[in-house]
Structure formats: structure tokens, C-alpha cells
Amino acid sequence: MGVDWCLPLMPYGDVSQVHRRLFHQFLKTNEVKKLESFQYLAIHEFLYRLAENPRGFFGHTKLYVVLRLVRDHGLNVHRNSA
């Protein structure tokens, strides 16, 4: 099927255990917590824009994804610049 590399779809076994251990080793819980407040703000902004203009769904989605990528890579983005 071509999804054998996808961790959630791997059959449970020795290989998946190694992959899961490595995944958790590099994705530290405290790093994810740092992004949590931004995630809430970003999704609220996305939902607000969507409620104001449902026809702009694709534009809102693109903006949300870009903001997440930019912020997740360490850049600060302010609401007025979006």
C-alpha cells in the first residue's frame, strides 16, 4: 500500500517499537507544550475567519498552515501582519 513508513499505520512489533521510541525521544513533551498557546490562538483565528467568511475556506486554511509553519520554525507573527 505504500504506507509502511507511517508510524500510526505500522503493524505492532519490533520495528514499530524502535520507531516509536525514537519518535518520543525527539518529540519532547515540554517542546510541544511551548507551542500549545499558539495553537489555540491560531485555531481560534482560523475559526473566526471561517465564521466571518465561509467561502474563503481555502484561503483561511492556507493562512493557518503558513502561520503554523512559520511559528513552529521559531518566527514570531503578529495578528496585524497576517
N, C-alpha and C positions, 0 to 999 in steps of 0.2 A: 504494500500500500504506500510505502514511501514515508511513513511517519515513525519509523523505528527510532529515530533520533529524539523524538518528542517525549520528554520526561513523564508527563502525566499519562501518556498512552503506552509507555513501556510495560511489558509484562513483568510482574514482580519476580525478582531473582537476584543473583549476584551482581549482574551488570547494573540493574536499576538501583540497587543499594549503593554501589560506588558512585553513581551519578547523583543520587540524592544527597549523599554525604558531601560531595564536592559542591553541590548547589548551595546547601546550607552553610558550608564553610565560607563561601564567598558572598553570600547574601545575608549579611548580619542583620539581626533584628533591630539593633539600635540605628542602623543606617536607614532602614525602612521607616522607622518612627520619625526621623528627621523630615521626611517628605510628607508625612500624614496631614499636617495642617494645610500644606499647599494643595494636596489632593482634594481636600474638602472645599477649599476656595475655588479651585479650578472647576470642579464638577458643579458647584453652585452657579458659577458664572455661565457655564455651558447651559445648564437648565434654564437659567433666567433668559439668556439669549434665545433659546429654543421656544420658551413660552411667549416671548415677545414677537418672534417671527418664525413660526414653524416651517415656512417654505425655505428658510435659509439653513436647513438641516446640514447639508453637506459643507457649507461654509463654516458653520459653527463647529462641526466635527473637525474640520481641518485646523481651525484655530486652536481648539482644545488639544489636539495631538501635537501641534507645533509648540504650544505653551508648555505642555508636559515634557516634551523632548528637550526644549531649551532649559527649563528649570531643573530637570533631572540631571543635566550635564553641568550644573553649577552656575548658570547665569541667572541674574535677577531680572524679572519682568514685572513692570508695574501696570496696573489696570488701564491707565490712560494711554499707554503705548500700544495696547492691543487693538 
